[in-house]
Amino acid sequence: MTGRLEQLARRRRAVAPPAPAAPAAPAGGTQVGEAPNQRCELCAVPIGAEHPHLLDTTTGGLRCACRACALVLGQPAAGGGRYRLVPERRVELPDLARDDARWRDLGLPVSLAFLVRRGDAVTAIFPGALGPTDAPVAPEAWAALEAAEPAVRALEPEVEALLVNRMRGDRECWIAPIDLCYRLVALVRTQWTGLTGGDEVWTEIDRFFGELIRSEATR
């Protein structure tokens, strides 16, 4: 496992030490808290900084949950289907990340994005200085992507995303939980300065993906 981590880490320019997370939630949701007195938003019991999240399908927001609520309400038959448990898996797709032609065909205007399937449509969401912006993905381009990488077809709608980082020569592509993607949104929004972002935001983005590498290697 250690060898795997070292192999992945060497690909990056630098992997800075972990920093406190800056999580966020999609519009209509609540902050995905890391406060020491965090409580479950379903039953109000205290929960730790590391806790599961549920997607509230009626609002599109993320809810911090205790393990019990996540286990019960995250079941498809529970709560009338109102909540969906956000998975924890993080899977790197290195071959897809290196396929420059595939990403050109997708036509994303920004090189840092995550793509989410909602119903029959796929939306690309771009972290930015003012928060997330989104754009529809052409169905034929998404179908070609699924054909090229079977793991993309297995994405859980709404709660998992295809996270892409092609900034500044990086080539990274991950299946990632949606709460983690919105944590990246908060990071960019809070750290961005000036027209180009400033050094700090790029350091934080490197740190974010470095932590992603470490978390995948230790699972």
C-alpha positions as CSV (number, residue, x, y, z in Angstrom):
1,M,0.0,0.0,0.0
2,T,2.8,2.3,0.9
3,G,4.4,1.7,-2.5
4,R,1.2,2.6,-4.2
5,L,1.0,5.8,-2.4
6,E,4.5,6.8,-3.2
7,Q,4.0,5.9,-6.8
8,L,0.9,8.1,-7.0
9,A,2.5,10.9,-5.1
10,R,5.5,11.1,-7.3
11,R,3.3,12.1,-10.2
12,R,2.4,15.4,-8.7
13,R,4.6,18.5,-8.5
14,A,4.2,18.5,-4.7
15,V,1.8,17.2,-2.2
16,A,1.5,19.6,0.7
17,P,0.6,18.4,4.2
18,P,-3.1,18.0,4.9
19,A,-5.0,21.1,5.9
20,P,-8.4,21.7,7.5
21,A,-11.2,21.0,5.1
22,A,-13.4,23.7,3.7
23,P,-16.6,21.9,2.8
24,A,-19.6,23.3,1.2
25,A,-22.9,22.0,-0.2
26,P,-24.8,22.6,-3.4
27,A,-27.4,25.3,-3.7
28,G,-30.3,24.7,-1.4
29,G,-28.3,22.6,1.0
30,T,-26.6,23.3,4.3
31,Q,-22.9,23.6,5.0
32,V,-21.2,20.2,5.3
33,G,-19.9,21.0,8.7
34,E,-16.6,20.1,10.3
35,A,-17.4,22.0,13.5
36,P,-16.4,20.2,16.8
37,N,-20.1,20.4,18.0
38,Q,-21.5,19.1,14.8
39,R,-24.9,17.4,15.1
40,C,-26.8,15.0,12.9
41,E,-29.3,17.1,10.9
42,L,-31.8,14.3,11.1
43,C,-31.8,13.3,14.7
44,A,-29.6,15.9,16.4
45,V,-27.2,13.5,18.1
46,P,-23.5,14.7,18.2
47,I,-21.4,13.5,15.4
48,G,-17.7,13.8,14.7
49,A,-15.9,15.8,12.1
50,E,-15.9,12.7,9.8
51,H,-19.4,11.7,9.1
52,P,-21.6,10.5,6.2
53,H,-23.8,12.8,4.2
54,L,-27.3,12.3,2.7
55,L,-28.5,14.0,-0.4
56,D,-32.0,15.5,0.1
57,T,-33.6,14.9,-3.3
58,T,-36.3,17.4,-2.6
59,T,-33.9,20.3,-2.2
60,G,-30.7,19.1,-3.8
61,G,-28.9,19.9,-0.5
62,L,-26.5,17.7,1.5
63,R,-27.3,16.8,5.1
64,C,-24.8,15.8,7.7
65,A,-25.8,12.5,9.3
66,C,-24.9,10.2,12.1
67,R,-24.1,6.6,11.1
68,A,-27.5,5.3,12.2
69,C,-29.5,7.8,10.2
70,A,-27.2,7.3,7.2
71,L,-27.7,3.6,7.3
72,V,-31.5,3.7,7.7
73,L,-32.5,6.7,5.6
74,G,-29.9,6.0,2.9
75,Q,-31.7,2.8,2.0
76,P,-33.7,3.2,-1.3
77,A,-37.0,2.1,0.3
78,A,-36.7,4.4,3.4
79,G,-38.2,7.8,3.8
80,G,-40.1,7.6,0.6
81,G,-36.9,7.9,-1.3
82,R,-36.2,11.4,-0.1
83,Y,-32.6,10.8,0.9
84,R,-29.8,9.2,-0.9
85,L,-26.6,8.1,0.9
86,V,-23.4,9.7,-0.6
87,P,-20.9,6.9,-1.2
88,E,-17.4,7.2,0.1
89,R,-15.5,5.5,-2.7
90,R,-12.8,7.3,-4.6
91,V,-11.5,5.6,-7.8
92,E,-8.8,7.0,-10.0
93,L,-9.1,6.5,-13.8
94,P,-5.6,7.2,-15.1
95,D,-6.1,5.9,-18.6
96,L,-9.1,8.2,-19.1
97,A,-7.2,11.1,-17.6
98,R,-4.4,10.8,-20.2
99,D,-6.8,10.6,-23.1
100,D,-6.5,14.2,-24.4
101,A,-8.6,13.6,-27.5
102,R,-11.5,12.2,-25.4
103,W,-11.6,15.4,-23.3
104,R,-11.3,17.7,-26.3
105,D,-14.4,15.9,-27.7
106,L,-16.2,16.6,-24.5
107,G,-15.7,20.3,-25.1
108,L,-15.4,21.4,-21.5
109,P,-14.6,25.2,-21.3
110,V,-12.7,24.8,-18.0
111,S,-10.1,22.3,-17.1
112,L,-11.3,21.8,-13.5
113,A,-14.8,20.3,-13.3
114,F,-17.0,17.5,-12.0
115,L,-19.7,15.9,-14.1
116,V,-22.9,14.6,-12.5
117,R,-25.6,12.5,-14.0
118,R,-29.2,13.6,-13.1
119,G,-31.9,11.6,-14.7
120,D,-31.1,11.4,-18.4
121,A,-28.9,14.5,-18.4
122,V,-25.3,15.1,-17.4
123,T,-24.2,18.4,-16.0
124,A,-20.6,19.7,-15.8
125,I,-20.0,21.9,-12.7
126,F,-17.0,24.2,-12.6
127,P,-15.6,25.6,-9.3
128,G,-14.8,29.3,-9.5
129,A,-14.1,32.4,-7.6
130,L,-17.8,33.2,-7.3
131,G,-18.9,29.6,-6.6
132,P,-20.0,26.9,-8.9
133,T,-21.3,27.4,-12.4
134,D,-22.7,24.6,-14.6
135,A,-23.3,23.7,-18.2
136,P,-25.0,20.7,-19.8
137,V,-22.9,18.0,-21.4
138,A,-23.7,16.9,-24.9
139,P,-25.4,13.4,-24.7
140,E,-23.4,12.0,-27.5
141,A,-20.1,13.1,-25.9
142,W,-21.1,11.5,-22.6
143,A,-22.1,8.3,-24.4
144,A,-18.7,8.1,-26.0
145,L,-17.1,8.6,-22.6
146,E,-19.1,5.8,-21.1
147,A,-18.1,3.6,-24.0
148,A,-14.4,4.4,-23.5
149,E,-14.5,3.8,-19.7
150,P,-17.0,1.3,-18.3
151,A,-16.4,2.7,-14.8
152,V,-18.1,5.9,-15.9
153,R,-21.3,4.0,-16.6
154,A,-21.3,2.8,-13.0
155,L,-21.5,6.3,-11.5
156,E,-24.3,6.6,-9.1
157,P,-26.6,9.4,-10.3
158,E,-26.6,12.6,-8.2
159,V,-24.3,11.4,-5.4
160,E,-21.2,10.5,-7.4
161,A,-19.3,12.6,-9.9
162,L,-16.6,12.3,-12.5
163,L,-14.0,14.7,-11.1
164,V,-11.5,16.1,-13.7
165,N,-8.4,18.1,-13.2
166,R,-6.5,19.1,-16.3
167,M,-5.1,22.4,-15.0
168,R,-1.5,23.4,-15.6
169,G,-0.5,20.1,-17.2
170,D,-2.1,17.9,-14.6
171,R,-4.0,14.8,-15.9
172,E,-6.3,13.5,-13.2
173,C,-9.7,11.9,-13.4
174,W,-11.6,10.3,-10.4
175,I,-14.9,8.9,-9.5
176,A,-15.5,10.9,-6.4
177,P,-18.4,11.4,-3.9
178,I,-20.4,14.6,-4.5
179,D,-19.7,16.0,-1.1
180,L,-16.0,15.9,-1.7
181,C,-16.5,17.7,-5.1
182,Y,-18.4,20.5,-3.3
183,R,-15.6,20.7,-0.8
184,L,-13.4,21.6,-3.8
185,V,-15.9,24.3,-4.8
186,A,-15.6,25.9,-1.4
187,L,-11.8,25.7,-1.5
188,V,-11.6,27.5,-4.8
189,R,-14.2,30.1,-3.8
190,T,-12.5,31.0,-0.6
191,Q,-8.9,30.9,-1.8
192,W,-9.1,32.5,-5.2
193,T,-7.6,36.0,-5.5
194,G,-7.2,38.4,-8.4
195,L,-7.7,37.4,-12.0
196,T,-5.6,34.2,-12.0
197,G,-6.4,32.8,-8.6
198,G,-3.1,33.5,-6.9
199,D,-0.5,31.1,-5.6
200,E,-2.5,30.0,-2.6
201,V,-5.4,28.6,-4.5
202,W,-3.1,26.4,-6.6
203,T,-1.3,25.2,-3.5
204,E,-4.7,24.3,-2.0
205,I,-5.8,22.5,-5.2
206,D,-2.6,20.5,-5.2
207,R,-3.2,19.7,-1.6
208,F,-6.8,18.6,-2.3
209,F,-5.7,16.2,-5.0
210,G,-2.8,15.0,-2.9
211,E,-5.2,14.1,-0.1
212,L,-7.4,12.3,-2.7
213,I,-4.4,10.2,-3.7
214,R,-3.7,9.4,0.0
215,S,-7.3,8.5,0.7
216,E,-7.5,6.2,-2.2
217,A,-4.3,4.5,-1.3
218,T,-5.4,3.8,2.2
219,R,-8.8,2.4,1.4
